[in-house]
């Protein structure tokens, strides 16, 4: 059980780090946008507005989709979308397309909260769920730190888009690894199951009809 716990938490934490590298690269890149597109301070601010607006608008729809199709699909597609968004920012030839790319990237980051939380609540026992959330929430902090180093650190050596290209590559690689790992991971716990009553969890008989002495045996 401990192995399954750390395996799942590691997967969602790495996912969150990779996703945050793509998302927060936009914040670190604001000085680069200003110079590359000759933008005013207000115009640079609209890039962040497009990013966060996409995130806010798509949180609810993505939450509904996650409930319908599961976190495995939405997190995989979301991270691929984040990588594509970072790539679009790197190749955007005009300010208008830069805004559109930022909106796309922000909308795909909306998969983070519903997807990673569902992965934890559906697969980890209740008494360990918030411990898992506390661990996986280091993802945005670590991801934003890495993105700042990538975007600002590499620009002096290469060209201004290099940090976004590296972020996109990280996103694509992490999405591939997450998809492969999550397909074969064990599911030790699902919401609604009582891990202390294995017979009651797998018996086709309605729970209220299971003899009381039978339930007592497995407590």
Beta strands, then each sheet from edge to edge (+ up, - down):
end
